[in-house]
Amino acid sequence: MKTILAIPLLLMLNSCTPSDTSSNKIAESQREMLNQAKDAGATLEQAARQRQQQIDESTSE
């Protein structure tokens, strides 16, 4: 008896849930901004290494 009631209930709940995967699109802009921030951080680190290398070369002369 319980399974007879459970099957229609599950079917109704399944039909109420959205089928599109728009949840992936919600965080897409945040992921893009995070990747841009990582790229900017890598660029700043490279510039800092080059600056330190120039300082080291100028002080060792």
C-alpha positions in Angstrom: 0.0 0.0 0.0 2.8 2.4 0.9 4.5 1.8 -2.4 1.3 2.5 -4.3 1.2 5.9 -2.6 4.9 6.6 -2.9 5.2 6.1 -6.6 2.7 8.9 -7.6 4.2 11.1 -4.9 7.7 10.7 -6.4 6.4 11.3 -9.9 4.8 14.5 -8.8 7.9 15.7 -7.0 10.0 14.9 -10.0 7.7 16.9 -12.3 8.0 19.9 -10.0 11.8 20.1 -10.1 13.4 22.2 -12.8 15.1 20.2 -15.4 17.5 22.8 -16.8 21.0 23.2 -15.4 21.0 26.9 -14.9 22.8 26.5 -11.5 26.1 26.1 -13.4 25.5 29.4 -15.1 24.9 31.2 -11.8 28.5 30.8 -10.6 30.0 31.2 -14.0 30.7 34.9 -13.6 32.3 34.3 -10.2 34.5 31.6 -11.7 35.6 33.9 -14.5 36.4 36.7 -12.1 38.4 34.3 -9.9 40.4 33.1 -12.9 41.1 36.8 -13.9 42.2 37.5 -10.4 44.6 34.5 -10.5 46.0 35.7 -13.8 46.5 39.2 -12.3 48.2 37.7 -9.3 50.5 35.7 -11.4 51.4 38.8 -13.4 52.1 40.7 -10.3 54.3 38.0 -8.9 56.3 37.8 -12.1 56.8 41.6 -12.1 57.9 41.4 -8.4 60.5 38.7 -9.3 61.8 40.7 -12.2 62.1 43.8 -10.0 63.9 41.9 -7.3 66.3 40.4 -9.9 67.1 43.9 -11.2 67.7 45.1 -7.7 70.0 42.1 -7.0 71.9 42.8 -10.2 72.3 46.5 -9.5 73.5 45.9 -5.9 76.0 43.2 -6.9 77.9 45.4 -9.4 
